[in-house]
Amino acid sequence: MTELPYHRENLAAAIQQQARKQLDQVGAEQLSLRQIARFLAVTPAAVYRHFPDKASLLAALYTEIVDELTATLRANILDSADATTMLRQMVTNLMTYAKQSPRAVAFYLTGAATATVPVSLTTVLTLYGAQRGLAVTPETGRTVWTLLLGILVQGPGAELGVDWTVTQIEKLVH
């Protein structure tokens, strides 16, 4: 018998990894637990033992994407002490992620996490306000996050660039 490339205890991780590939290729609607089982050369029952239904697998993927997006927003923003540069980096990170993972972003936009303003965005906006003598309220953070979500909804083909987005955020903060 040929040894499979994973151990039994790693099957859940292998399932989730293959599910993410399917999500990125065909979207959440077309994701199939049976296709994942075929790809991993296991029975569908083995997949269902780890994820009892498609909804539970999608919930795990959603958590993974939220974590990934959160890390993406924070990446390299502390390379500068200037809040405008931090904000520009954050917007660049978000737009790059959206271009590289459009189906992951579309899936993210379907969930409840979009209602929560990322802490990293709140921090950068607070620093931006402090450096300019402006009071940045939680409402400002929600407004900026709503703008960024709207840009994500338009998709990677939208002609809204980093400069335009940062300018709009600056207008919202002032």
Secondary structure, DSSP 8 states (H G I E B T S, - for coil): ----SS-GGGHHHHHHHHHHHHHHHH-TTT--HHHHHHHHTS-HHHHHHH-SSHHHHHHHHHHHHHHHHHHHHHTTGGG-S-HHHHHHHHHHHHHHHHHH-HHHHHHHTTSGGGGS--HHHHHHHHHHHHHHT----HHHHHHHHHHHHHHHHH-TT----HHHHHHHHHHHH-
